[in-house]
Amino acid sequence: MKGLLTVDFQAMLNMKTCPHCFGSRLKKESLHCFLTIKKQDIEKKSDFSNLLPTLFTQQEGLPFAQPEDQDLIKFNIRDLQKIELNELINLLELYKSTSEKPINLLERILNPLLDRAKTIQELGLGYLMLTRGVDTLSGGEIQRLRLAKQL
């Protein structure tokens, strides 16, 4: 009986990338929400020149992720998770300053995110990405993140 259970669990533990979320562990609906920024606005910022080739929308070639207008670049939550915190702060500030959405809506959503991200950046952890697992952080990094949570 014990050997049979081990075999059954082994079949369930097959590690492969989910075809729906592509390993991001997010619902398909979450991956369909985008921040859209004009390509020319991003190209003006030299900080983002190395960022563009690594984007999910360009790597995967998924039809829903491709912008209708080639002058626009779309970021979903998976894209944002793969960006270093320093670059993410710059990108969100760029989006906030160039978006055509109502400013009060943008501030209500982005200000808390930017405040928390800037606190973490000030503690010297701007090089971290949101995809990084807690089990891969050093003791000092975890301690600084706990401090950021308290601030």
C-alpha positions as a printed NumPy array, in Angstrom:
array([[  0.   ,   0.   ,   0.   ],
       [  2.787,   2.427,   0.904],
       [  4.608,   1.874,  -2.428],
       [  1.4  ,   2.414,  -4.38 ],
       [  0.848,   5.828,  -2.759],
       [  4.372,   6.934,  -3.667],
       [  3.77 ,   6.044,  -7.31 ],
       [  0.453,   7.928,  -7.335],
       [  2.03 ,  11.07 ,  -5.872],
       [  4.93 ,  10.927,  -8.315],
       [  2.459,  11.181, -11.195],
       [  0.956,  14.319,  -9.659],
       [  4.337,  15.964,  -9.042],
       [  5.264,  16.232, -12.707],
       [  6.941,  19.636, -13.056],
       [  6.071,  21.528, -16.228],
       [  5.166,  25.069, -17.191],
       [  1.455,  25.839, -17.144],
       [  0.24 ,  26.581, -20.691],
       [ -2.275,  29.15 , -19.419],
       [ -0.158,  31.344, -17.133],
       [  3.314,  30.442, -18.52 ],
       [  4.666,  29.806, -15.028],
       [  3.587,  33.13 , -13.529],
       [  0.995,  31.494, -11.226],
       [ -1.585,  34.095, -12.202],
       [ -5.068,  33.704, -13.607],
       [ -5.452,  34.157, -17.333],
       [ -7.672,  37.18 , -16.675],
       [ -4.894,  38.884, -14.703],
       [ -2.51 ,  38.427, -17.614],
       [ -4.981,  40.22 , -19.9  ],
       [ -4.729,  43.531, -17.989],
       [ -2.085,  45.857, -19.405],
       [ -0.311,  49.138, -18.795],
       [  0.149,  50.668, -22.237],
       [  2.937,  53.154, -22.875],
       [  3.935,  54.819, -26.13 ],
       [  7.161,  53.409, -27.51 ],
       [  8.56 ,  56.897, -28.052],
       [  8.076,  57.748, -24.356],
       [ 10.024,  54.654, -23.336],
       [ 12.783,  55.254, -25.864],
       [ 13.308,  58.761, -24.451],
       [ 14.306,  57.171, -21.153],
       [ 17.733,  55.606, -21.614],
       [ 17.102,  53.471, -18.505],
       [ 14.701,  51.261, -20.456],
       [ 16.825,  50.542, -23.542],
       [ 17.952,  47.186, -22.094],
       [ 14.468,  46.373, -20.823],
       [ 12.536,  46.209, -24.083],
       [ 14.028,  43.006, -25.546],
       [ 13.258,  41.019, -22.382],
       [  9.544,  41.684, -22.251],
       [  7.025,  38.866, -22.052],
       [  4.947,  40.34 , -24.889],
       [  7.892,  40.171, -27.263],
       [  9.294,  36.824, -26.132],
       [  6.138,  34.746, -26.147],
       [  4.514,  36.132, -29.306],
       [  1.029,  35.675, -27.886],
       [ -1.753,  37.257, -29.93 ],
       [ -3.557,  38.815, -26.943],
       [ -0.349,  40.49 , -25.771],
       [  0.483,  42.155, -29.062],
       [ -0.581,  45.806, -29.247],
       [ -2.817,  46.776, -32.139],
       [ -0.678,  49.88 , -32.658],
       [  3.023,  49.128, -33.132],
       [  3.89 ,  52.45 , -31.461],
       [  2.582,  51.13 , -28.141],
       [  4.178,  48.748, -25.671],
       [  1.963,  46.727, -23.347],
       [  3.06 ,  45.496, -19.93 ],
       [  1.037,  42.943, -17.993],
       [  1.66 ,  41.947, -14.392],
       [  4.029,  39.16 , -15.442],
       [  6.177,  41.682, -17.329],
       [  6.288,  43.959, -14.309],
       [  7.311,  41.096, -12.013],
       [ 10.376,  40.395, -14.176],
       [ 11.737,  43.955, -13.919],
       [ 14.202,  45.028, -11.222],
       [ 12.595,  47.251,  -8.602],
       [ 14.712,  50.279,  -9.639],
       [ 13.467,  50.   , -13.22 ],
       [  9.912,  49.23 , -12.119],
       [  9.753,  52.474, -10.127],
       [ 10.954,  54.441, -13.15 ],
       [  8.486,  52.662, -15.43 ],
       [  5.506,  53.29 , -13.126],
       [  6.456,  56.954, -12.762],
       [  6.722,  57.227, -16.549],
       [  3.3  ,  55.608, -16.928],
       [  1.837,  57.947, -14.33 ],
       [  3.208,  61.025, -16.112],
       [  2.269,  59.975, -19.666],
       [ -0.995,  58.093, -19.216],
       [ -4.25 ,  59.561, -20.433],
       [ -6.152,  58.005, -17.528],
       [ -7.637,  60.344, -14.873],
       [ -4.855,  61.455, -12.526],
       [ -6.884,  60.795,  -9.366],
       [ -7.368,  57.156, -10.423],
       [ -3.668,  56.761, -11.226],
       [ -2.615,  58.302,  -7.928],
       [ -5.002,  56.113,  -5.931],
       [ -3.538,  52.97 ,  -7.501],
       [  0.104,  53.843,  -8.136],
       [  1.036,  55.995,  -5.135],
       [  0.842,  53.163,  -2.559],
       [  2.815,  50.881,  -4.892],
       [  5.458,  53.521,  -5.535],
       [  5.718,  54.418,  -1.84 ],
       [  6.362,  50.797,  -0.83 ],
       [  8.764,  50.217,  -3.732],
       [ 10.728,  53.391,  -2.953],
       [ 11.018,  52.394,   0.706],
       [ 12.491,  49.041,  -0.339],
       [ 14.788,  50.833,  -2.806],
       [ 16.019,  53.22 ,  -0.086],
       [ 16.957,  50.198,   2.023],
       [ 19.308,  49.103,  -0.763],
       [ 17.177,  46.342,  -2.296],
       [ 16.388,  47.997,  -5.635],
       [ 18.109,  45.178,  -7.503],
       [ 15.442,  42.63 ,  -6.466],
       [ 12.694,  41.425,  -8.786],
       [  9.219,  40.403,  -7.671],
       [  9.744,  36.931,  -9.163],
       [ 12.52 ,  36.207,  -6.677],
       [ 11.506,  33.598,  -4.125],
       [ 11.782,  34.326,  -0.42 ],
       [ 13.842,  31.16 ,   0.031],
       [ 16.56 ,  32.648,  -2.223],
       [ 16.995,  35.844,  -0.169],
       [ 19.848,  36.268,   2.266],
       [ 19.241,  36.91 ,   5.951],
       [ 20.133,  40.592,   5.535],
       [ 17.748,  41.014,   2.612],
       [ 14.91 ,  39.438,   4.58 ],
       [ 15.671,  41.664,   7.554],
       [ 15.573,  44.81 ,   5.378],
       [ 12.295,  43.698,   3.782],
       [ 10.777,  43.24 ,   7.239],
       [ 11.994,  46.713,   8.131],
       [ 10.382,  48.116,   4.951],
       [  7.125,  46.45 ,   5.918],
       [  7.195,  48.191,   9.3  ],
       [  7.977,  51.652,   7.847]])
